[in-house]
Amino acid sequence: MLNDACQIGEEIPEKNKASNRLLDIKLVPALTIGFISLFLLAAIIDLPRFTTLIQSLFSIAAEQFGYFWQWLMVANFAVALCVAASRYGKTRMGTQSKPTIGTFRWLAMIMCTLLAGGGVFWSAAEPIYHFITPSPSFGDVAGSTAEAVVPALSQSFLHWGFLAWSVLGTLATIVLMYAHHNHGIKLRPRALLFPLVGDRLENHWLGAMIDACSIIAVAAGTIGPIGFLASQMGYSLEVLTGLKNDMNSQLMILAVVVSICAISAASGMDKGLQWLSRLNVIGAFALLVAILILGPTTFIFEQFGLAFASYLQDMPNMSVTSSNAGWNLWWTWFFWGWFIGFAPMMAIFIARISEGRTIRELILAVAVGAPIVTNFWFSVLGGTGIFLELESPGIISGALADGGLPAVLLASLQQLPFSEILLPAFLVLTTTFVVTTGDSMAYSIAMVVSGDNEPDRKQRLFWAVIMGCVAGVLLVAGDGGLNALQSFIVITAVPVSLIIAVTLLTGPIAAVKMAKAQAQRQVATA
C-alpha cells in the first residue's frame, strides 16, 4: 500500500506535493496536541474510570509485548556492540571531520538527558525495594538480609544498565545520522525506516503517525516526572522546613521548575542546555564524593564490585527471565516499555549533538561507559540506604512505607553528617536533572514538529510550557492522572517498539553505507 501510494505520489504535480508537505507539517502537531487535549479532558471528567482504563491497557500491552521487549533490548545491545567492534566502528558520523561539541559537554548532555531525575530518586529507592523484596531471578533469597544486598543492586543495574542505555541512543542514532547527513532526511522518528523505504515517508500520513506516536510517548514520559517532581519537592520541603505540602505549594514549585525549563529552552542548545548539563555533572560528582567520604565507603565499593560481577554473570538470566510475569509487569517490562517509548526522540537528540563522532565513540559512551557510571551512582545512593537499613532495620524501609519514593533519599541523607547541606543540594540536583530532560525533549519535539534542526525559539518555548501546563492540570486532577500518563508511555511503546526493532537491521546497514560514503569522500579529496 505504501509503495502504491508513493508511486502515485511521484505522478502528482509539484503543487500537490507542496500541499502534501503542508498537510504533513500540520498533521503532526494536530495529532499530538489533539491527543493531549483528549487525555486531559478524560482525566478531568472521570479520573477514576479513566485511570482504570489506562492501567488495564498498560497491563495488556506489557503482558502481550513484555517478552518481545526483553529480547529486543538484548538484541539491540548485542548488535550495537558488534557494530562498534567491527571495522565500521571507526566511521565518522556526519560530514564534519571533527566533533562539533567538546567531549565533556557531549558526555554531560547525554548523561543528564538520559539519566534525568530518575538517577536521583530511583537510585536511592529501587535498590531498597529489591533489598526488601528480592527479584525472583535470584531464587529464594530472604529479603532484608545481607544475602539480599548483591541481588538488589544487580537487579537495579539491569534496569538502568547496558540494555536500557543502548536502546536509547545507539542503533537508532546511527540510522538517523545516516539518513540526515548522507541523504538530507529530516531528523524525525520516521527517518528510522529510511534505509528500507527511502524518502517515501517524508510527506506521507504514515510518517506523521509515526512521529506523533513518538512525541506522545516522550511527552508522557517527560510530563510525568515534571509533575511528580512538584509533589516530591513539596514533601521534601515539608520535612525540611515545615512548609505545608498542599496543592498551592506544589503548583508554586511546578511554576518555578517550568519557568527554569522555559528559560533554558528559549536560550537554545548552545547556552541553557549545555550550561545546565555541565552544572549537573559537576554537582553530581561533588555530591558523589561527599557521600563516599561521609557514608559507608568500604561497604559501597565492596558491594559495587560484587554486584557488578553478579550483574555480568546473571544478565542473560535476568534479561530474558519468564519466571514471574507478575513481577516483570511492574518492574522490568515497565522500565523496558518506558525506555523504548523514549528511544526515537532520545536518538534524535543524541544525533543532533553527535556530528563528527565515530560510531565506536557513540556506542562505547552510550551503551558501555554511561551505564557503568550509572551503576556506580546507584551503588552509592542505594548502597548507603541498604547499609543503614542493615544497621538499623526500619530506618529506611519505614520511611519508604510512610512517604513513598522521595522518602528513601531523605531518610538516607538524614543519617549522614552535614545532612543540612546534603539534603538541599540533592533537591537542587534533582530539579536541574528534570529541567535538563524537559529542555532537551522540548527541543527534540520542536525539531520534529518543525522539521528544522534549529527550531524557532517560540516552538521550543511552546513545548516546554505546554508540558508544564499539562503536568499542572494533572496535578490538580490528582495523582491518578500523572500515574495514568506515565503508564500510557508503556502503551505507546507497542508501536514504537516495532520501529525500534527495524533498527536491528537498518542500524548495521546505515553503518556500512556511511563507511562507504566516507571512503568515497576521502578518495575524492585525496
ZAMARGU-4260 file (C-alpha; in steps of 0.2 Angstrom, whole numbers, plus 5000, padded with zeros to 4 digits):
<rodrens>
0) 5000/5000/5000 | 5014/5012/5005 | 5023/5008/4988 | 5007/5011/4978 | 5004/5027/4987
5) 5022/5033/4984 | 5022/5028/4966 | 5006/5038/4964 | 5014/5052/4973 | 5028/5053/4961
10) 5015/5057/4947 | 5007/5071/4957 | 5011/5089/4951 | 5023/5099/4961 | 5009/5110/4968
15) 5000/5094/4975 | 5017/5088/4983 | 5019/5105/4991 | 5001/5103/4998 | 5005/5086/5004
20) 5021/5093/5013 | 5010/5107/5021 | 4997/5094/5027 | 5011/5083/5034 | 5018/5098/5044
25) 5001/5102/5051 | 4996/5084/5055 | 5010/5080/5067 | 5006/5094/5079 | 4987/5092/5077
30) 4988/5074/5081 | 5000/5077/5096 | 4990/5092/5104 | 4974/5084/5100 | 4978/5068/5109
35) 4985/5078/5124 | 4969/5088/5125 | 4958/5072/5124 | 4969/5065/5138 | 4966/5080/5149
40) 4948/5080/5146 | 4945/5062/5150 | 4956/5064/5166 | 4946/5079/5171 | 4928/5072/5168
45) 4931/5055/5176 | 4948/5052/5183 | 4945/5035/5192 | 4937/5027/5177 | 4950/5034/5165
50) 4964/5028/5177 | 4957/5011/5177 | 4956/5010/5158 | 4974/5016/5156 | 4980/5003/5169
55) 4971/4989/5160 | 4978/4994/5143 | 4995/4995/5152 | 4994/4978/5158 | 4988/4971/5142
60) 5002/4980/5132 | 5015/4974/5144 | 5009/4956/5145 | 5007/4954/5126 | 5024/4963/5122
65) 5034/4961/5138 | 5044/4945/5132 | 5046/4953/5115 | 5053/4969/5123 | 5065/4958/5133
70) 5073/4950/5118 | 5073/4967/5108 | 5083/4975/5122 | 5096/4961/5122 | 5097/4961/5103
75) 5099/4979/5102 | 5114/4979/5114 | 5122/4964/5105 | 5120/4971/5088 | 5127/4988/5094
80) 5142/4980/5101 | 5146/4970/5086 | 5145/4986/5075 | 5156/4995/5087 | 5169/4981/5087
85) 5169/4979/5068 | 5179/4990/5056 | 5164/5001/5053 | 5165/5007/5071 | 5179/5019/5066
90) 5167/5028/5053 | 5164/5046/5057 | 5145/5051/5058 | 5140/5066/5048 | 5151/5077/5037
95) 5162/5085/5049 | 5180/5078/5052 | 5180/5083/5070 | 5166/5083/5083 | 5156/5099/5084
100) 5154/5098/5103 | 5168/5096/5115 | 5169/5079/5123 | 5165/5084/5141 | 5150/5094/5135
105) 5144/5080/5124 | 5145/5067/5138 | 5137/5079/5150 | 5122/5082/5139 | 5120/5063/5136
110) 5121/5058/5154 | 5110/5072/5161 | 5097/5070/5147 | 5095/5051/5148 | 5098/5049/5167
115) 5087/5063/5172 | 5078/5064/5189 | 5077/5045/5190 | 5095/5045/5193 | 5092/5053/5210
120) 5076/5046/5217 | 5076/5029/5209 | 5094/5026/5213 | 5090/5028/5231 | 5074/5019/5231
125) 5075/5005/5219 | 5089/4995/5227 | 5079/4996/5244 | 5064/4989/5235 | 5073/4974/5229
130) 5083/4973/5245 | 5066/4971/5255 | 5058/4960/5241 | 5071/4952/5231 | 5069/4948/5212
135) 5063/4931/5208 | 5078/4930/5196 | 5088/4926/5211 | 5078/4912/5218 | 5073/4911/5237
140) 5084/4924/5244 | 5077/4931/5260 | 5073/4949/5260 | 5081/4962/5271 | 5096/4951/5274
145) 5115/4953/5270 | 5112/4940/5256 | 5099/4951/5248 | 5111/4966/5245 | 5120/4960/5229
150) 5104/4954/5221 | 5096/4970/5225 | 5110/4981/5217 | 5111/4969/5202 | 5093/4970/5198
155) 5094/4989/5199 | 5109/4988/5187 | 5099/4978/5174 | 5085/4991/5174 | 5097/5006/5172
160) 5112/4997/5164 | 5118/4992/5147 | 5102/4987/5139 | 5092/5002/5144 | 5106/5015/5139
165) 5109/5005/5122 | 5091/5006/5116 | 5090/5025/5119 | 5105/5030/5108 | 5115/5018/5098
170) 5107/5009/5083 | 5093/5022/5081 | 5105/5036/5082 | 5116/5028/5068 | 5101/5027/5057
175) 5096/5045/5060 | 5114/5051/5057 | 5115/5042/5040 | 5098/5047/5034 | 5100/5065/5039
180) 5118/5069/5034 | 5120/5057/5019 | 5103/5060/5012 | 5096/5076/5019 | 5081/5067/5028
185) 5074/5077/5042 | 5078/5072/5060 | 5062/5064/5064 | 5056/5046/5070 | 5050/5041/5053
190) 5068/5043/5047 | 5072/5027/5056 | 5064/5017/5042 | 5074/5027/5028 | 5086/5013/5024
195) 5071/5002/5020 | 5059/5013/5011 | 5069/5028/5006 | 5061/5045/5007 | 5044/5039/5004
200) 5038/5043/5022 | 5044/5061/5021 | 5027/5068/5016 | 5016/5053/5020 | 5002/5052/5033
205) 5010/5036/5040 | 5026/5046/5043 | 5016/5059/5053 | 5008/5045/5063 | 5025/5038/5067
210) 5031/5055/5073 | 5015/5059/5083 | 5016/5042/5092 | 5034/5045/5097 | 5031/5063/5103
215) 5016/5057/5113 | 5027/5044/5121 | 5041/5055/5126 | 5029/5069/5131 | 5020/5057/5143
220) 5037/5051/5150 | 5043/5069/5152 | 5027/5077/5159 | 5025/5063/5172 | 5042/5067/5181
225) 5039/5086/5180 | 5023/5083/5189 | 5030/5071/5202 | 5045/5082/5205 | 5032/5095/5211
230) 5024/5083/5223 | 5041/5076/5229 | 5048/5093/5232 | 5033/5098/5241 | 5035/5083/5253
235) 5054/5086/5255 | 5051/5104/5259 | 5038/5100/5272 | 5051/5088/5280 | 5065/5100/5280
240) 5056/5117/5283 | 5039/5113/5289 | 5031/5121/5274 | 5014/5114/5271 | 5014/5101/5257
245) 4997/5106/5249 | 4991/5109/5231 | 4996/5128/5231 | 5014/5124/5236 | 5016/5111/5223
250) 5009/5122/5210 | 5021/5136/5215 | 5036/5123/5214 | 5029/5117/5197 | 5029/5135/5191
255) 5047/5138/5196 | 5053/5122/5188 | 5043/5126/5172 | 5050/5144/5171 | 5068/5137/5173
260) 5064/5125/5159 | 5057/5138/5148 | 5071/5150/5150 | 5084/5136/5146 | 5073/5130/5131
265) 5072/5148/5124 | 5091/5151/5126 | 5095/5137/5114 | 5105/5121/5115 | 5122/5131/5114
270) 5118/5140/5130 | 5105/5135/5143 | 5105/5116/5139 | 5124/5115/5139 | 5126/5126/5154
275) 5113/5115/5164 | 5122/5099/5159 | 5139/5105/5165 | 5131/5111/5181 | 5123/5094/5184
280) 5138/5084/5180 | 5149/5094/5192 | 5136/5094/5205 | 5133/5076/5204 | 5151/5072/5205
285) 5153/5083/5220 | 5139/5075/5229 | 5145/5058/5225 | 5162/5061/5233 | 5153/5069/5248
290) 5143/5053/5251 | 5158/5042/5248 | 5168/5051/5261 | 5153/5054/5274 | 5145/5037/5271
295) 5149/5018/5272 | 5164/5020/5259 | 5171/5002/5261 | 5153/4994/5260 | 5149/5004/5244
300) 5165/4999/5235 | 5164/4981/5240 | 5145/4979/5236 | 5148/4988/5219 | 5161/4976/5214
305) 5151/4960/5220 | 5135/4967/5212 | 5143/4972/5196 | 5151/4955/5194 | 5134/4947/5198
310) 5126/4958/5185 | 5138/4952/5172 | 5136/4934/5176 | 5117/4934/5179 | 5112/4947/5165
315) 5107/4933/5152 | 5095/4926/5165 | 5088/4942/5172 | 5086/4949/5154 | 5075/4936/5147
320) 5068/4928/5163 | 5050/4922/5162 | 5049/4915/5180 | 5037/4928/5187 | 5026/4938/5174
325) 5018/4947/5188 | 5034/4954/5195 | 5041/4958/5177 | 5025/4968/5173 | 5028/4981/5187
330) 5047/4981/5185 | 5057/4975/5170 | 5043/4976/5157 | 5038/4993/5164 | 5055/5000/5163
335) 5058/4992/5145 | 5042/5000/5139 | 5047/5017/5146 | 5064/5017/5138 | 5058/5010/5121
340) 5045/5024/5121 | 5058/5037/5124 | 5070/5029/5111 | 5066/5038/5095 | 5066/5056/5102
345) 5081/5052/5113 | 5090/5046/5097 | 5086/5062/5088 | 5093/5072/5102 | 5109/5062/5103
350) 5110/5063/5084 | 5109/5082/5085 | 5124/5083/5096 | 5135/5069/5089 | 5141/5075/5072
355) 5159/5072/5070 | 5159/5057/5082 | 5164/5040/5077 | 5151/5025/5078 | 5163/5017/5091
360) 5164/5033/5101 | 5145/5034/5102 | 5142/5016/5106 | 5155/5015/5119 | 5150/5031/5128
365) 5131/5027/5127 | 5130/5008/5129 | 5145/5005/5140 | 5153/5020/5149 | 5137/5029/5154
370) 5129/5013/5161 | 5144/5009/5172 | 5144/5027/5179 | 5125/5025/5182 | 5128/5008/5191
375) 5141/5016/5202 | 5129/5030/5206 | 5116/5018/5211 | 5128/5009/5222 | 5132/5025/5231
380) 5115/5031/5235 | 5106/5014/5235 | 5120/5006/5244 | 5120/5019/5258 | 5102/5016/5261
385) 5104/4997/5262 | 5119/4999/5274 | 5108/5010/5285 | 5094/4998/5284 | 5105/4983/5289
390) 5112/4993/5304 | 5095/4999/5310 | 5081/4989/5302 | 5066/5000/5298 | 5075/5016/5297
395) 5074/5017/5278 | 5060/5004/5275 | 5049/5013/5287 | 5051/5029/5278 | 5048/5021/5262
400) 5031/5013/5268 | 5026/5030/5275 | 5032/5043/5262 | 5035/5033/5246 | 5049/5036/5234
405) 5055/5053/5239 | 5056/5047/5257 | 5070/5035/5254 | 5083/5048/5248 | 5078/5060/5263
410) 5079/5046/5276 | 5096/5040/5269 | 5104/5058/5269 | 5097/5062/5286 | 5108/5049/5294
415) 5124/5056/5287 | 5135/5071/5294 | 5131/5088/5286 | 5114/5082/5281 | 5108/5100/5282
420) 5119/5104/5267 | 5117/5087/5258 | 5098/5087/5258 | 5095/5104/5249 | 5110/5100/5237
425) 5101/5084/5231 | 5085/5093/5229 | 5093/5106/5218 | 5102/5092/5208 | 5085/5083/5206
430) 5077/5098/5200 | 5091/5103/5187 | 5091/5085/5181 | 5072/5085/5177 | 5074/5103/5170
435) 5088/5097/5158 | 5077/5082/5152 | 5062/5094/5149 | 5073/5106/5140 | 5081/5093/5129
440) 5064/5085/5125 | 5056/5101/5121 | 5070/5105/5109 | 5068/5087/5101 | 5049/5089/5099
445) 5051/5106/5091 | 5064/5099/5079 | 5051/5085/5074 | 5036/5096/5073 | 5045/5110/5063
450) 5057/5098/5053 | 5071/5111/5057 | 5087/5106/5066 | 5087/5124/5074 | 5069/5126/5079
455) 5062/5143/5082 | 5063/5149/5100 | 5044/5151/5100 | 5042/5132/5096 | 5055/5127/5109
460) 5046/5138/5122 | 5029/5132/5117 | 5033/5114/5120 | 5042/5117/5137 | 5027/5127/5143
465) 5014/5116/5137 | 5022/5101/5146 | 5022/5110/5162 | 5004/5116/5160 | 4998/5098/5157
470) 5008/5092/5172 | 4999/5106/5182 | 4982/5101/5176 | 4985/5083/5180 | 4992/5088/5197
475) 4976/5097/5201 | 4966/5082/5195 | 4975/5070/5207 | 4990/5058/5207 | 4980/5046/5196
480) 4981/5057/5181 | 5000/5058/5182 | 5001/5039/5185 | 4990/5036/5170 | 5001/5047/5159
485) 5016/5038/5165 | 5008/5021/5162 | 5002/5027/5144 | 5020/5028/5139 | 5021/5009/5140
490) 5005/5008/5129 | 5013/5019/5116 | 5029/5008/5117 | 5020/4995/5107 | 5020/5003/5090
495) 5037/5012/5094 | 5045/4995/5098 | 5041/4989/5081 | 5050/5004/5074 | 5065/5001/5085
500) 5065/4983/5081 | 5068/4988/5062 | 5084/4997/5068 | 5092/4979/5072 | 5093/4978/5053
505) 5094/4996/5047 | 5107/5001/5060 | 5121/4989/5053 | 5115/4994/5035 | 5117/5013/5039
510) 5134/5009/5047 | 5140/5000/5031 | 5134/5014/5019 | 5141/5028/5030 | 5158/5019/5029
515) 5157/5018/5010 | 5152/5036/5008 | 5166/5041/5020 | 5179/5031/5010 | 5172/5039/4993
520) 5174/5057/5001 | 5192/5053/5006 | 5196/5047/4989 | 5188/5062/4981 | 5198/5074/4992
525) 5215/5065/4991
</rodrens>
